[in-house]
Amino acid sequence: MKFLDNEDQLAGVLGHEIAHADRRHTSRQLQQQYGISLLLSVLLGENPGQLAQIATGLGQLKFSRDFEREADEYSVVYLNGTNYYACDGAAGFFIKAEAQGQSGTPEFLSTHPNPGSRIQDIQTKADQLGCRNRNTSNSTLTELKSLL
């Protein structure tokens, strides 16, 4: 929360995380990691010992670059629907992260796209939807940050 500069960034980050749930990235990742047949056997009670292993794996689950790109795209779509927040709010978060040197790992070695690519993709989608330049009040975020 303290890292964020405005409510558009907060809304963008929240939209990104909601997109992971809405697009079922966790379920899809588990299917890839454990296989559908194993998951079904656990759900049907045929292999209860695997449940602990899957639960442990959930804590270590990392989304793929494709899932991250999809969540970024949907954060723009979701914020466009609000008619309130600048729909490229998540880009502001990545601009700040990049300025602070948080893009050191080459993209091909990372589970996440590099911030520069993410900024460009988010802003391109926002331009397509025509929702980049909305003026948002930051009073709620300012109040929230003062409580932290």
TABELDA-V232370 format. One record per pair of residues at least 6 apart in sequence whose C-alpha atoms are under 6 Angstrom apart, sorted by the first residue. I is the first residue (numbers start at 1). J is the second residue. If there is no record, write none. Layout:
BEGIN
i=I j=J
i=I j=J
END
This chain:
BEGIN
i=6 j=138
i=7 j=138
i=7 j=141
i=8 j=85
i=8 j=86
i=8 j=89
i=9 j=89
i=9 j=90
i=9 j=92
i=9 j=93
i=12 j=75
i=12 j=89
i=12 j=90
i=13 j=90
i=15 j=75
i=16 j=71
i=16 j=72
i=16 j=75
i=19 j=71
i=19 j=74
i=20 j=71
i=41 j=47
i=42 j=48
i=64 j=111
i=65 j=111
i=65 j=112
i=65 j=113
i=76 j=87
i=76 j=88
i=79 j=85
i=79 j=87
i=80 j=87
i=86 j=131
i=86 j=132
i=86 j=133
i=86 j=134
i=87 j=131
i=87 j=132
i=88 j=122
i=88 j=123
i=88 j=126
i=88 j=132
i=91 j=119
i=94 j=115
i=103 j=114
i=107 j=113
i=107 j=114
i=126 j=132
END
